[in-house]
Amino acid sequence: MRSHFIIMCLFSVLVGAFFGTLTRDAVKDAVKAGALLALTMVGVSLVIAYVMFLLPLGG
Amino acid sequence: MESRGRVALACVLAWALPGAGHFYLGKRTKGILFLAIVLTTFLAGLGLQGRVYLANAEQPLSYLATFANVALGPLDLVGRQITYARILYRFPSEMEPGLYQEIQDRNRERILAETHEYGTTFVLTAGLMNILLILDVFDFGIGRKS
């Protein structure tokens, strides 16, 4: 697997699932919290990536 | 609230196998889910050419990383065997030239992989997850969390 985006999504899903399960007891609440966390991680990462794209990084 | 012995055993089980502490305290579904999540994270990390850390006096932060790896219990031994082909916790000194060179070569082989940083992050995260699981089991055990 070489796609950085897919690796990031996999990481976000695993971390989301972990914290959803850890912090919520009801299945529905856990899925909701986990999905929200995973989507937030992916979304924030994309925003940061686009902001960094505008920065002069030398070279 | 559980007895002290049961809490201690639950924490040891949680360290030995992710989710086992929850399973032991009756949270069976959570225990199985935690095992699946932590195991997937750890194995994905190794599959992405991640590595477990060795304590190195020249890099003090490596102690923290090694601690996070060791928090995975016996799974960490699997990681060490796969990464270094031996159970090793301390980075060898240059006084042991054969071992030093072998470990450097094995590290280099993984570091050159495109997904190495991701893989190492996955492996470290699996260890950190397990630390949180041990603390969660402790909280359940002493009745701080219902």
N, CA and C atoms of all chains as a GROMACS GRO file, in nm:
protein
  615
    1MET      N    1   0.085  -0.119   0.000
    1MET     CA    2   0.000   0.000   0.000
    1MET      C    3   0.089   0.125   0.000
    2ARG      N    4   0.075   0.208  -0.102
    2ARG     CA    5   0.165   0.322  -0.110
    2ARG      C    6   0.090   0.455  -0.106
    3SER      N    7  -0.042   0.451  -0.110
    3SER     CA    8  -0.117   0.576  -0.110
    3SER      C    9  -0.117   0.637   0.029
    4HIS      N   10  -0.059   0.755   0.039
    4HIS     CA   11  -0.053   0.822   0.168
    4HIS      C   12  -0.193   0.853   0.220
    5PHE      N   13  -0.282   0.889   0.126
    5PHE     CA   14  -0.418   0.924   0.168
    5PHE      C   15  -0.490   0.803   0.227
    6ILE      N   16  -0.476   0.689   0.164
    6ILE     CA   17  -0.544   0.568   0.216
    6ILE      C   18  -0.485   0.528   0.352
    7ILE      N   19  -0.354   0.542   0.366
    7ILE     CA   20  -0.291   0.510   0.495
    7ILE      C   21  -0.346   0.605   0.603
    8MET      N   22  -0.359   0.732   0.568
    8MET     CA   23  -0.412   0.830   0.664
    8MET      C   24  -0.557   0.796   0.701
    9CYS      N   25  -0.636   0.756   0.601
    9CYS     CA   26  -0.776   0.719   0.628
    9CYS      C   27  -0.781   0.596   0.718
   10LEU      N   28  -0.695   0.497   0.691
   10LEU     CA   29  -0.692   0.376   0.774
   10LEU      C   30  -0.657   0.412   0.918
   11PHE      N   31  -0.556   0.497   0.934
   11PHE     CA   32  -0.516   0.540   1.068
   11PHE      C   33  -0.632   0.611   1.139
   12SER      N   34  -0.699   0.700   1.066
   12SER     CA   35  -0.810   0.775   1.126
   12SER      C   36  -0.923   0.682   1.167
   13VAL      N   37  -0.954   0.584   1.083
   13VAL     CA   38  -1.063   0.490   1.116
   13VAL      C   39  -1.027   0.408   1.240
   14LEU      N   40  -0.902   0.362   1.247
   14LEU     CA   41  -0.861   0.281   1.363
   14LEU      C   42  -0.864   0.364   1.491
   15VAL      N   43  -0.811   0.486   1.485
   15VAL     CA   44  -0.810   0.571   1.605
   15VAL      C   45  -0.955   0.610   1.642
   16GLY      N   46  -1.037   0.639   1.540
   16GLY     CA   47  -1.177   0.672   1.566
   16GLY      C   48  -1.251   0.555   1.631
   17ALA      N   49  -1.229   0.436   1.578
   17ALA     CA   50  -1.294   0.317   1.634
   17ALA      C   51  -1.248   0.293   1.778
   18PHE      N   52  -1.119   0.316   1.802
   18PHE     CA   53  -1.065   0.294   1.937
   18PHE      C   54  -1.130   0.390   2.037
   19PHE      N   55  -1.128   0.519   2.005
   19PHE     CA   56  -1.181   0.616   2.102
   19PHE      C   57  -1.333   0.610   2.111
   20GLY      N   58  -1.398   0.575   2.001
   20GLY     CA   59  -1.544   0.556   2.006
   20GLY      C   60  -1.579   0.444   2.104
   21THR      N   61  -1.508   0.333   2.094
   21THR     CA   62  -1.532   0.219   2.182
   21THR      C   63  -1.493   0.251   2.327
   22LEU      N   64  -1.385   0.327   2.341
   22LEU     CA   65  -1.335   0.357   2.476
   22LEU      C   66  -1.427   0.453   2.551
   23THR      N   67  -1.481   0.550   2.480
   23THR     CA   68  -1.552   0.657   2.550
   23THR      C   69  -1.705   0.642   2.551
   24ARG      N   70  -1.757   0.550   2.474
   24ARG     CA   71  -1.904   0.535   2.471
   24ARG      C   72  -1.942   0.390   2.500
   25ASP      N   73  -2.056   0.372   2.563
   25ASP     CA   74  -2.102   0.236   2.594
   25ASP      C   75  -2.202   0.185   2.492
   26ALA      N   76  -2.296   0.270   2.452
   26ALA     CA   77  -2.396   0.229   2.354
   26ALA      C   78  -2.332   0.220   2.216
   27VAL      N   79  -2.367   0.116   2.141
   27VAL     CA   80  -2.305   0.094   2.009
   27VAL      C   81  -2.327   0.213   1.917
   28LYS      N   82  -2.452   0.264   1.917
   28LYS     CA   83  -2.484   0.375   1.827
   28LYS      C   84  -2.399   0.498   1.860
   29ASP      N   85  -2.387   0.527   1.988
   29ASP     CA   86  -2.306   0.642   2.030
   29ASP      C   87  -2.159   0.622   1.994
   30ALA      N   88  -2.110   0.499   2.012
   30ALA     CA   89  -1.970   0.469   1.983
   30ALA      C   90  -1.941   0.488   1.834
   31VAL      N   91  -2.031   0.438   1.749
   31VAL     CA   92  -2.013   0.451   1.603
   31VAL      C   93  -2.014   0.598   1.564
   32LYS      N   94  -2.108   0.672   1.624
   32LYS     CA   95  -2.120   0.816   1.593
   32LYS      C   96  -1.992   0.890   1.634
   33ALA      N   97  -1.948   0.868   1.757
   33ALA     CA   98  -1.829   0.938   1.807
   33ALA      C   99  -1.705   0.899   1.726
   34GLY      N  100  -1.693   0.769   1.695
   34GLY     CA  101  -1.578   0.722   1.619
   34GLY      C  102  -1.576   0.780   1.478
   35ALA      N  103  -1.693   0.781   1.413
   35ALA     CA  104  -1.701   0.834   1.277
   35ALA      C  105  -1.670   0.983   1.276
   36LEU      N  106  -1.722   1.054   1.374
   36LEU     CA  107  -1.697   1.198   1.382
   36LEU      C  108  -1.548   1.226   1.400
   37LEU      N  109  -1.485   1.150   1.488
   37LEU     CA  110  -1.341   1.168   1.512
   37LEU      C  111  -1.261   1.137   1.386
   38ALA      N  112  -1.294   1.025   1.320
   38ALA     CA  113  -1.220   0.985   1.200
   38ALA      C  114  -1.236   1.090   1.090
   39LEU      N  115  -1.358   1.136   1.069
   39LEU     CA  116  -1.381   1.235   0.964
   39LEU      C  117  -1.312   1.367   0.997
   40THR      N  118  -1.314   1.404   1.124
   40THR     CA  119  -1.247   1.527   1.164
   40THR      C  120  -1.096   1.517   1.139
   41MET      N  121  -1.039   1.402   1.173
   41MET     CA  122  -0.895   1.384   1.150
   41MET      C  123  -0.860   1.397   1.003
   42VAL      N  124  -0.939   1.331   0.918
   42VAL     CA  125  -0.912   1.337   0.774
   42VAL      C  126  -0.932   1.479   0.723
   43GLY      N  127  -1.042   1.543   0.765
   43GLY     CA  128  -1.073   1.679   0.720
   43GLY      C  129  -0.964   1.777   0.761
   44VAL      N  130  -0.927   1.775   0.888
   44VAL     CA  131  -0.825   1.870   0.937
   44VAL      C  132  -0.691   1.844   0.866
   45SER      N  133  -0.659   1.716   0.843
   45SER     CA  134  -0.534   1.684   0.774
   45SER      C  135  -0.533   1.742   0.633
   46LEU      N  136  -0.645   1.732   0.564
   46LEU     CA  137  -0.653   1.786   0.427
   46LEU      C  138  -0.639   1.938   0.429
   47VAL      N  139  -0.704   2.003   0.525
   47VAL     CA  140  -0.694   2.149   0.535
   47VAL      C  141  -0.548   2.189   0.560
   48ILE      N  142  -0.484   2.122   0.655
   48ILE     CA  143  -0.343   2.153   0.686
   48ILE      C  144  -0.255   2.128   0.563
   49ALA      N  145  -0.283   2.018   0.491
   49ALA     CA  146  -0.204   1.987   0.372
   49ALA      C  147  -0.217   2.097   0.268
   50TYR      N  148  -0.338   2.150   0.249
   50TYR     CA  149  -0.356   2.257   0.150
   50TYR      C  150  -0.290   2.385   0.195
   51VAL      N  151  -0.296   2.416   0.325
   51VAL     CA  152  -0.229   2.536   0.376
   51VAL      C  153  -0.078   2.523   0.355
   52MET      N  154  -0.024   2.404   0.384
   52MET     CA  155   0.121   2.382   0.368
   52MET      C  156   0.162   2.388   0.221
   53PHE      N  157   0.070   2.352   0.134
   53PHE     CA  158   0.098   2.356  -0.010
   53PHE      C  159   0.131   2.497  -0.055
   54LEU      N  160   0.072   2.596   0.014
   54LEU     CA  161   0.094   2.737  -0.023
   54LEU      C  162   0.224   2.793   0.032
   55LEU      N  163   0.282   2.722   0.129
   55LEU     CA  164   0.403   2.772   0.192
   55LEU      C  165   0.526   2.746   0.104
   56PRO      N  166   0.616   2.845   0.100
   56PRO     CA  167   0.740   2.819   0.025
   56PRO      C  168   0.830   2.726   0.110
   57LEU      N  169   0.860   2.609   0.058
   57LEU     CA  170   0.937   2.512   0.135
   57LEU      C  171   1.081   2.503   0.089
   58GLY      N  172   1.123   2.595   0.005
   58GLY     CA  173   1.263   2.595  -0.040
   58GLY      C  174   1.287   2.493  -0.148
   59GLY      N  175   1.411   2.466  -0.178
   59GLY     CA  176   1.446   2.367  -0.279
   59GLY      C  177   1.463   2.428  -0.416
   60MET      N  178  -1.724  -0.230   4.241
   60MET     CA  179  -1.580  -0.221   4.267
   60MET      C  180  -1.522  -0.361   4.289
   61GLU      N  181  -1.410  -0.387   4.225
   61GLU     CA  182  -1.348  -0.519   4.232
   61GLU      C  183  -1.244  -0.524   4.346
   62SER      N  184  -1.204  -0.646   4.383
   62SER     CA  185  -1.100  -0.659   4.485
   62SER      C  186  -0.966  -0.617   4.424
   63ARG      N  187  -0.872  -0.584   4.512
   63ARG     CA  188  -0.741  -0.538   4.464
   63ARG      C  189  -0.673  -0.641   4.374
   64GLY      N  190  -0.684  -0.767   4.414
   64GLY     CA  191  -0.621  -0.874   4.336
   64GLY      C  192  -0.680  -0.884   4.197
   65ARG      N  193  -0.813  -0.872   4.189
   65ARG     CA  194  -0.879  -0.880   4.057
   65ARG      C  195  -0.839  -0.762   3.969
   66VAL      N  196  -0.829  -0.644   4.032
   66VAL     CA  197  -0.789  -0.524   3.954
   66VAL      C  198  -0.647  -0.541   3.902
   67ALA      N  199  -0.558  -0.588   3.990
   67ALA     CA  200  -0.418  -0.607   3.949
   67ALA      C  201  -0.410  -0.710   3.836
   68LEU      N  202  -0.484  -0.820   3.852
   68LEU     CA  203  -0.480  -0.924   3.748
   68LEU      C  204  -0.537  -0.870   3.616
   69ALA      N  205  -0.644  -0.791   3.627
   69ALA     CA  206  -0.705  -0.734   3.506
   69ALA      C  207  -0.605  -0.643   3.434
   70CYS      N  208  -0.530  -0.564   3.511
   70CYS     CA  209  -0.431  -0.474   3.450
   70CYS      C  210  -0.319  -0.554   3.384
   71VAL      N  211  -0.275  -0.659   3.450
   71VAL     CA  212  -0.169  -0.742   3.391
   71VAL      C  213  -0.220  -0.809   3.262
   72LEU      N  214  -0.344  -0.858   3.267
   72LEU     CA  215  -0.402  -0.920   3.147
   72LEU      C  216  -0.415  -0.818   3.035
   73ALA      N  217  -0.453  -0.694   3.073
   73ALA     CA  218  -0.468  -0.588   2.971
   73ALA      C  219  -0.334  -0.560   2.905
   74TRP      N  220  -0.227  -0.567   2.984
   74TRP     CA  221  -0.094  -0.545   2.926
   74TRP      C  222  -0.054  -0.665   2.837
   75ALA      N  223  -0.084  -0.785   2.887
   75ALA     CA  224  -0.039  -0.905   2.816
   75ALA      C  225  -0.110  -0.924   2.683
   76LEU      N  226  -0.238  -0.888   2.677
   76LEU     CA  227  -0.313  -0.902   2.552
   76LEU      C  228  -0.416  -0.789   2.547
   77PRO      N  229  -0.406  -0.700   2.449
   77PRO     CA  230  -0.499  -0.588   2.442
   77PRO      C  231  -0.644  -0.635   2.450
   78GLY      N  232  -0.720  -0.576   2.537
   78GLY     CA  233  -0.862  -0.611   2.549
   78GLY      C  234  -0.890  -0.720   2.650
   79ALA      N  235  -0.787  -0.794   2.691
   79ALA     CA  236  -0.808  -0.907   2.782
   79ALA      C  237  -0.855  -0.860   2.920
   80GLY      N  238  -0.808  -0.742   2.962
   80GLY     CA  239  -0.851  -0.688   3.091
   80GLY      C  240  -1.000  -0.658   3.092
   81HIS      N  241  -1.048  -0.596   2.985
   81HIS     CA  242  -1.192  -0.568   2.974
   81HIS      C  243  -1.271  -0.699   2.971
   82PHE      N  244  -1.221  -0.794   2.895
   82PHE     CA  245  -1.287  -0.924   2.884
   82PHE      C  246  -1.298  -0.989   3.023
   83TYR      N  247  -1.189  -0.983   3.097
   83TYR     CA  248  -1.184  -1.043   3.231
   83TYR      C  249  -1.285  -0.976   3.326
   84LEU      N  250  -1.303  -0.844   3.311
   84LEU     CA  251  -1.395  -0.772   3.399
   84LEU      C  252  -1.540  -0.777   3.349
   85GLY      N  253  -1.564  -0.857   3.247
   85GLY     CA  254  -1.701  -0.877   3.199
   85GLY      C  255  -1.742  -0.791   3.082
   86LYS      N  256  -1.655  -0.703   3.038
   86LYS     CA  257  -1.686  -0.618   2.920
   86LYS      C  258  -1.638  -0.693   2.797
   87ARG      N  259  -1.708  -0.800   2.765
   87ARG     CA  260  -1.655  -0.892   2.664
   87ARG      C  261  -1.654  -0.834   2.523
   88THR      N  262  -1.764  -0.767   2.485
   88THR     CA  263  -1.769  -0.711   2.349
   88THR      C  264  -1.659  -0.607   2.331
   89LYS      N  265  -1.646  -0.520   2.433
   89LYS     CA  266  -1.542  -0.417   2.426
   89LYS      C  267  -1.404  -0.482   2.417
   90GLY      N  268  -1.382  -0.585   2.496
   90GLY     CA  269  -1.253  -0.654   2.496
   90GLY      C  270  -1.217  -0.706   2.359
   91ILE      N  271  -1.314  -0.771   2.295
   91ILE     CA  272  -1.288  -0.828   2.161
   91ILE      C  273  -1.262  -0.716   2.059
   92LEU      N  274  -1.341  -0.610   2.070
   92LEU     CA  275  -1.322  -0.496   1.977
   92LEU      C  276  -1.183  -0.434   1.996
   93PHE      N  277  -1.144  -0.416   2.121
   93PHE     CA  278  -1.012  -0.356   2.148
   93PHE      C  279  -0.901  -0.445   2.093
   94LEU      N  280  -0.916  -0.574   2.112
   94LEU     CA  281  -0.814  -0.667   2.059
   94LEU      C  282  -0.803  -0.651   1.908
   95ALA      N  283  -0.919  -0.648   1.841
   95ALA     CA  284  -0.919  -0.636   1.695
   95ALA      C  285  -0.856  -0.504   1.651
   96ILE      N  286  -0.891  -0.395   1.719
   96ILE     CA  287  -0.841  -0.263   1.677
   96ILE      C  288  -0.690  -0.251   1.700
   97VAL      N  289  -0.646  -0.288   1.820
   97VAL     CA  290  -0.503  -0.272   1.852
   97VAL      C  291  -0.417  -0.367   1.768
   98LEU      N  292  -0.467  -0.489   1.751
   98LEU     CA  293  -0.393  -0.586   1.670
   98LEU      C  294  -0.383  -0.540   1.524
   99THR      N  295  -0.493  -0.489   1.471
   99THR     CA  296  -0.492  -0.440   1.333
   99THR      C  297  -0.393  -0.324   1.319
  100THR      N  298  -0.395  -0.232   1.416
  100THR     CA  299  -0.304  -0.117   1.411
  100THR      C  300  -0.159  -0.164   1.414
  101PHE      N  301  -0.130  -0.257   1.504
  101PHE     CA  302   0.008  -0.307   1.519
  101PHE      C  303   0.054  -0.380   1.392
  102LEU      N  304  -0.030  -0.470   1.342
  102LEU     CA  305   0.010  -0.549   1.226
  102LEU      C  306   0.019  -0.462   1.100
  103ALA      N  307  -0.073  -0.365   1.090
  103ALA     CA  308  -0.065  -0.273   0.976
  103ALA      C  309   0.067  -0.196   0.982
  104GLY      N  310   0.106  -0.157   1.102
  104GLY     CA  311   0.233  -0.085   1.120
  104GLY      C  312   0.352  -0.167   1.074
  105LEU      N  313   0.355  -0.292   1.115
  105LEU     CA  314   0.467  -0.378   1.073
  105LEU      C  315   0.462  -0.401   0.922
  106GLY      N  316   0.340  -0.416   0.869
  106GLY     CA  317   0.323  -0.437   0.725
  106GLY      C  318   0.369  -0.316   0.645
  107LEU      N  319   0.358  -0.198   0.706
  107LEU     CA  320   0.401  -0.075   0.638
  107LEU      C  321   0.550  -0.047   0.664
  108GLN      N  322   0.622  -0.149   0.704
  108GLN     CA  323   0.767  -0.138   0.729
  108GLN      C  324   0.800  -0.050   0.849
  109GLY      N  325   0.706  -0.042   0.943
  109GLY     CA  326   0.737   0.030   1.066
  109GLY      C  327   0.831  -0.055   1.151
  110ARG      N  328   0.888   0.006   1.255
  110ARG     CA  329   0.980  -0.069   1.340
  110ARG      C  330   0.953  -0.037   1.485
  111VAL      N  331   0.996  -0.125   1.572
  111VAL     CA  332   0.992  -0.097   1.715
  111VAL      C  333   1.124  -0.027   1.750
  112TYR      N  334   1.120   0.051   1.855
  112TYR     CA  335   1.237   0.131   1.892
  112TYR      C  336   1.331   0.055   1.985
  113LEU      N  337   1.456   0.098   1.982
  113LEU     CA  338   1.557   0.050   2.077
  113LEU      C  339   1.602   0.168   2.161
  114ALA      N  340   1.617   0.145   2.292
  114ALA     CA  341   1.662   0.252   2.380
  114ALA      C  342   1.805   0.290   2.344
  115ASN      N  343   1.826   0.418   2.324
  115ASN     CA  344   1.957   0.466   2.281
  115ASN      C  345   1.994   0.589   2.365
  116ALA      N  346   2.101   0.580   2.441
  116ALA     CA  347   2.138   0.689   2.532
  116ALA      C  348   2.164   0.819   2.456
  117GLU      N  349   2.203   0.809   2.329
  117GLU     CA  350   2.230   0.931   2.252
  117GLU      C  351   2.102   0.999   2.204
  118GLN      N  352   1.990   0.927   2.214
  118GLN     CA  353   1.860   0.982   2.174
  118GLN      C  354   1.760   0.957   2.288
  119PRO      N  355   1.757   1.049   2.385
  119PRO     CA  356   1.674   1.026   2.505
  119PRO      C  357   1.527   0.995   2.475
  120LEU      N  358   1.473   1.056   2.369
  120LEU     CA  359   1.331   1.030   2.339
  120LEU      C  360   1.306   0.885   2.299
  121SER      N  361   1.413   0.815   2.260
  121SER     CA  362   1.396   0.674   2.222
  121SER      C  363   1.350   0.590   2.341
  122TYR      N  364   1.378   0.639   2.464
  122TYR     CA  365   1.332   0.566   2.583
  122TYR      C  366   1.180   0.569   2.592
  123LEU      N  367   1.123   0.687   2.562
  123LEU     CA  368   0.977   0.699   2.564
  123LEU      C  369   0.914   0.610   2.457
  124ALA      N  370   0.974   0.611   2.338
  124ALA     CA  371   0.922   0.530   2.228
  124ALA      C  372   0.932   0.381   2.262
  125THR      N  373   1.044   0.343   2.323
  125THR     CA  374   1.061   0.202   2.362
  125THR      C  375   0.957   0.164   2.467
  126PHE      N  376   0.929   0.256   2.560
  126PHE     CA  377   0.827   0.231   2.662
  126PHE      C  378   0.690   0.209   2.596
  127ALA      N  379   0.659   0.293   2.497
  127ALA     CA  380   0.531   0.278   2.426
  127ALA      C  381   0.525   0.142   2.357
  128ASN      N  382   0.636   0.097   2.303
  128ASN     CA  383   0.639  -0.036   2.238
  128ASN      C  384   0.620  -0.147   2.340
  129VAL      N  385   0.692  -0.136   2.453
  129VAL     CA  386   0.685  -0.241   2.556
  129VAL      C  387   0.543  -0.250   2.615
  130ALA      N  388   0.469  -0.139   2.610
  130ALA     CA  389   0.332  -0.140   2.664
  130ALA      C  390   0.242  -0.237   2.590
  131LEU      N  391   0.288  -0.286   2.476
  131LEU     CA  392   0.206  -0.382   2.400
  131LEU      C  393   0.220  -0.525   2.453
  132GLY      N  394   0.302  -0.543   2.554
  132GLY     CA  395   0.317  -0.676   2.612
  132GLY      C  396   0.389  -0.770   2.518
  133PRO      N  397   0.352  -0.899   2.519
  133PRO     CA  398   0.423  -0.997   2.435
  133PRO      C  399   0.418  -0.966   2.286
  134LEU      N  400   0.320  -0.888   2.244
  134LEU     CA  401   0.316  -0.850   2.101
  134LEU      C  402   0.443  -0.774   2.062
  135ASP      N  403   0.497  -0.701   2.159
  135ASP     CA  404   0.620  -0.626   2.133
  135ASP      C  405   0.734  -0.720   2.095
  136LEU      N  406   0.733  -0.839   2.156
  136LEU     CA  407   0.839  -0.936   2.123
  136LEU      C  408   0.829  -0.976   1.976
  137VAL      N  409   0.705  -0.989   1.928
  137VAL     CA  410   0.684  -1.023   1.786
  137VAL      C  411   0.743  -0.911   1.700
  138GLY      N  412   0.714  -0.787   1.740
  138GLY     CA  413   0.766  -0.672   1.665
  138GLY      C  414   0.918  -0.671   1.662
  139ARG      N  415   0.980  -0.702   1.776
  139ARG     CA  416   1.126  -0.701   1.783
  139ARG      C  417   1.186  -0.813   1.697
  140GLN      N  418   1.120  -0.928   1.702
  140GLN     CA  419   1.168  -1.041   1.623
  140GLN      C  420   1.159  -1.008   1.473
  141ILE      N  421   1.047  -0.946   1.434
  141ILE     CA  422   1.030  -0.914   1.292
  141ILE      C  423   1.126  -0.803   1.249
  142THR      N  424   1.144  -0.702   1.336
  142THR     CA  425   1.228  -0.589   1.298
  142THR      C  426   1.377  -0.624   1.301
  143TYR      N  427   1.420  -0.691   1.409
  143TYR     CA  428   1.564  -0.710   1.428
  143TYR      C  429   1.608  -0.857   1.425
  144ALA      N  430   1.512  -0.948   1.407
  144ALA     CA  431   1.541  -1.092   1.407
  144ALA      C  432   1.599  -1.138   1.540
  145ARG      N  433   1.570  -1.066   1.646
  145ARG     CA  434   1.613  -1.104   1.781
  145ARG      C  435   1.537  -1.016   1.882
  146ILE      N  436   1.539  -1.059   2.008
  146ILE     CA  437   1.474  -0.979   2.112
  146ILE      C  438   1.580  -0.884   2.169
  147LEU      N  439   1.567  -0.758   2.136
  147LEU     CA  440   1.668  -0.660   2.172
  147LEU      C  441   1.598  -0.532   2.217
  148TYR      N  442   1.644  -0.472   2.327
  148TYR     CA  443   1.580  -0.350   2.378
  148TYR      C  444   1.674  -0.229   2.375
  149ARG      N  445   1.804  -0.257   2.375
  149ARG     CA  446   1.902  -0.149   2.382
  149ARG      C  447   1.977  -0.142   2.250
  150PHE      N  448   1.995  -0.022   2.201
  150PHE     CA  449   2.072  -0.007   2.078
  150PHE      C  450   2.217  -0.045   2.106
  151PRO      N  451   2.273  -0.138   2.028
  151PRO     CA  452   2.409  -0.184   2.059
  151PRO      C  453   2.513  -0.073   2.041
  152SER      N  454   2.616  -0.076   2.122
  152SER     CA  455   2.720   0.027   2.110
  152SER      C  456   2.817  -0.016   2.000
  153GLU      N  457   2.900   0.079   1.961
  153GLU     CA  458   2.998   0.049   1.855
  153GLU      C  459   3.105  -0.048   1.904
  154MET      N  460   3.104  -0.074   2.036
  154MET     CA  461   3.198  -0.171   2.092
  154MET      C  462   3.160  -0.314   2.052
  155GLU      N  463   3.036  -0.328   2.002
  155GLU     CA  464   2.992  -0.461   1.955
  155GLU      C  465   2.973  -0.449   1.804
  156PRO      N  466   3.082  -0.446   1.728
  156PRO     CA  467   3.074  -0.411   1.586
  156PRO      C  468   2.981  -0.500   1.503
  157GLY      N  469   2.982  -0.630   1.528
  157GLY     CA  470   2.898  -0.720   1.447
  157GLY      C  471   2.751  -0.689   1.464
  158LEU      N  472   2.708  -0.683   1.590
  158LEU     CA  473   2.567  -0.657   1.622
  158LEU      C  474   2.528  -0.516   1.579
  159TYR      N  475   2.617  -0.420   1.606
  159TYR     CA  476   2.592  -0.280   1.571
  159TYR      C  477   2.564  -0.267   1.421
  160GLN      N  478   2.649  -0.330   1.342
  160GLN     CA  479   2.632  -0.321   1.197
  160GLN      C  480   2.503  -0.388   1.151
  161GLU      N  481   2.475  -0.503   1.212
  161GLU     CA  482   2.353  -0.577   1.172
  161GLU      C  483   2.228  -0.495   1.202
  162ILE      N  484   2.224  -0.434   1.321
  162ILE     CA  485   2.106  -0.354   1.358
  162ILE      C  486   2.095  -0.230   1.270
  163GLN      N  487   2.210  -0.168   1.242
  163GLN     CA  488   2.210  -0.051   1.152
  163GLN      C  489   2.154  -0.091   1.015
  164ASP      N  490   2.198  -0.206   0.964
  164ASP     CA  491   2.152  -0.252   0.833
  164ASP      C  492   2.002  -0.278   0.833
  165ARG      N  493   1.956  -0.343   0.940
  165ARG     CA  494   1.812  -0.374   0.948
  165ARG      C  495   1.730  -0.245   0.960
  166ASN      N  496   1.780  -0.149   1.039
  166ASN     CA  497   1.711  -0.020   1.050
  166ASN      C  498   1.707   0.050   0.915
  167ARG      N  499   1.822   0.051   0.848
  167ARG     CA  500   1.833   0.121   0.720
  167ARG      C  501   1.735   0.062   0.618
  168GLU      N  502   1.729  -0.072   0.618
  168GLU     CA  503   1.640  -0.140   0.524
  168GLU      C  504   1.495  -0.094   0.541
  169ARG      N  505   1.453  -0.077   0.667
  169ARG     CA  506   1.315  -0.033   0.693
  169ARG      C  507   1.297   0.116   0.668
  170ILE      N  508   1.398   0.194   0.712
  170ILE     CA  509   1.386   0.339   0.700
  170ILE      C  510   1.376   0.382   0.553
  171LEU      N  511   1.440   0.306   0.465
  171LEU     CA  512   1.436   0.341   0.323
  171LEU      C  513   1.300   0.313   0.259
  172ALA      N  514   1.216   0.236   0.327
  172ALA     CA  515   1.083   0.208   0.270
  172ALA      C  516   0.999   0.335   0.273
  173GLU      N  517   0.920   0.354   0.169
  173GLU     CA  518   0.842   0.477   0.155
  173GLU      C  519   0.743   0.495   0.270
  174THR      N  520   0.692   0.385   0.322
  174THR     CA  521   0.586   0.393   0.424
  174THR      C  522   0.641   0.375   0.566
  175HIS      N  523   0.772   0.382   0.581
  175HIS     CA  524   0.832   0.354   0.712
  175HIS      C  525   0.778   0.443   0.824
  176GLU      N  526   0.771   0.574   0.799
  176GLU     CA  527   0.727   0.667   0.905
  176GLU      C  528   0.583   0.637   0.946
  177TYR      N  529   0.500   0.608   0.847
  177TYR     CA  530   0.361   0.573   0.879
  177TYR      C  531   0.356   0.446   0.962
  178GLY      N  532   0.430   0.348   0.918
  178GLY     CA  533   0.429   0.219   0.987
  178GLY      C  534   0.473   0.232   1.132
  179THR      N  535   0.580   0.308   1.154
  179THR     CA  536   0.630   0.328   1.290
  179THR      C  537   0.527   0.401   1.375
  180THR      N  538   0.457   0.497   1.313
  180THR     CA  539   0.350   0.568   1.385
  180THR      C  540   0.238   0.471   1.425
  181PHE      N  541   0.203   0.382   1.335
  181PHE     CA  542   0.100   0.282   1.366
  181PHE      C  543   0.145   0.194   1.485
  182VAL      N  544   0.270   0.149   1.480
  182VAL     CA  545   0.320   0.060   1.586
  182VAL      C  546   0.321   0.133   1.720
  183LEU      N  547   0.369   0.259   1.720
  183LEU     CA  548   0.370   0.338   1.843
  183LEU      C  549   0.228   0.362   1.894
  184THR      N  550   0.139   0.392   1.801
  184THR     CA  551   0.000   0.419   1.840
  184THR      C  552  -0.064   0.297   1.904
  185ALA      N  553  -0.034   0.179   1.852
  185ALA     CA  554  -0.088   0.056   1.911
  185ALA      C  555  -0.044   0.045   2.057
  186GLY      N  556   0.082   0.077   2.085
  186GLY     CA  557   0.132   0.073   2.223
  186GLY      C  558   0.063   0.176   2.311
  187LEU      N  559   0.046   0.297   2.257
  187LEU     CA  560  -0.020   0.403   2.335
  187LEU      C  561  -0.166   0.367   2.361
  188MET      N  562  -0.231   0.306   2.262
  188MET     CA  563  -0.370   0.260   2.283
  188MET      C  564  -0.375   0.162   2.400
  189ASN      N  565  -0.277   0.072   2.404
  189ASN     CA  566  -0.281  -0.029   2.511
  189ASN      C  567  -0.257   0.033   2.648
  190ILE      N  568  -0.176   0.140   2.654
  190ILE     CA  569  -0.158   0.210   2.782
  190ILE      C  570  -0.294   0.265   2.828
  191LEU      N  571  -0.368   0.326   2.735
  191LEU     CA  572  -0.500   0.378   2.769
  191LEU      C  573  -0.594   0.266   2.813
  192LEU      N  574  -0.583   0.150   2.749
  192LEU     CA  575  -0.668   0.036   2.787
  192LEU      C  576  -0.636  -0.011   2.929
  193ILE      N  577  -0.508  -0.015   2.964
  193ILE     CA  578  -0.469  -0.057   3.100
  193ILE      C  579  -0.526   0.042   3.201
  194LEU      N  580  -0.516   0.172   3.172
  194LEU     CA  581  -0.570   0.273   3.264
  194LEU      C  582  -0.723   0.262   3.273
  195ASP      N  583  -0.786   0.233   3.160
  195ASP     CA  584  -0.932   0.219   3.157
  195ASP      C  585  -0.976   0.099   3.242
  196VAL      N  586  -0.903  -0.010   3.229
  196VAL     CA  587  -0.933  -0.130   3.310
  196VAL      C  588  -0.918  -0.098   3.459
  197PHE      N  589  -0.812  -0.023   3.491
  197PHE     CA  590  -0.790   0.016   3.631
  197PHE      C  591  -0.909   0.098   3.682
  198ASP      N  592  -0.954   0.194   3.600
  198ASP     CA  593  -1.069   0.277   3.640
  198ASP      C  594  -1.195   0.193   3.660
  199PHE      N  595  -1.218   0.098   3.570
  199PHE     CA  596  -1.333   0.007   3.586
  199PHE      C  597  -1.320  -0.070   3.717
  200GLY      N  598  -1.200  -0.120   3.739
  200GLY     CA  599  -1.176  -0.206   3.855
  200GLY      C  600  -1.201  -0.137   3.988
  201ILE      N  601  -1.155  -0.012   3.998
  201ILE     CA  602  -1.170   0.057   4.127
  201ILE      C  603  -1.304   0.130   4.136
  202GLY      N  604  -1.386   0.118   4.032
  202GLY     CA  605  -1.520   0.175   4.037
  202GLY      C  606  -1.527   0.322   3.998
  203ARG      N  607  -1.418   0.376   3.945
  203ARG     CA  608  -1.420   0.516   3.902
  203ARG      C  609  -1.503   0.533   3.776
  204LYS      N  610  -1.516   0.423   3.702
  204LYS     CA  611  -1.592   0.426   3.577
  204LYS      C  612  -1.688   0.309   3.581
  205SER      N  613  -1.812   0.333   3.540
  205SER     CA  614  -1.909   0.222   3.550
  205SER      C  615  -1.923   0.151   3.415
   0.00000   0.00000   0.00000
